[in-house]
Amino acid sequence: MEVQGNKFRIAYSVESATVTCAGMLDMRGKEGYKETIELFDKVVAQTDSGKTVTLNVKELEFLNSSGITAIGGFIIKLRNKGGIRLLIRCSNNYSWQARSMTGLEKLMQGGLEIIFE
């Protein structure tokens, strides 16, 4: 599964249970992130309890507030499904990731791990 635009790419690998986001995500509002949210919903539907999903944002240069909201919704849906862990892989190269991604931890306490590389 993949969503692609002029400045970004979001892909899901079923084999590794990894969603990879790269480029610049700066669409406007919920409507702008419609395809991204649909991809996230498919990931939630395909993930069984006891599994770990990885969200790799190491190559994501920019994410606006609507994108943070979309990722937050993804985290809440995983949490509500129950028994799923989420690993977020971040980059030390983009300062916004430290501020924004760590703020998402409270959405899935105990089931979310964030790694900076």
Stockholm file with secondary structure:
# STOCKHOLM 1.0

chainA/1-117         MEVQGNKFRIAYSVESATVTCAGMLDMRGKEGYKETIELFDKVVAQTDSGKTVTLNVKELEFLNSSGITAIGGFIIKLRNKGGIRLLIRCSNNYSWQARSMTGLEKLMQGGLEIIFE
#=GR chainA/1-117 SS CEEECSSEEEEEETTTTEEEEEEEECCCHHHHTHHHHHHHHHHHHHCCTTCEEEEEEEEEEEECHHHHHHHHHHHHHHHHHCSCEEEEEECTTCHHHHHHHHTTGGGGTTTEEEEEC
#=GC SS_cons         CEEECSSEEEEEETTTTEEEEEEEECCCHHHHTHHHHHHHHHHHHHCCTTCEEEEEEEEEEEECHHHHHHHHHHHHHHHHHCSCEEEEEECTTCHHHHHHHHTTGGGGTTTEEEEEC
//
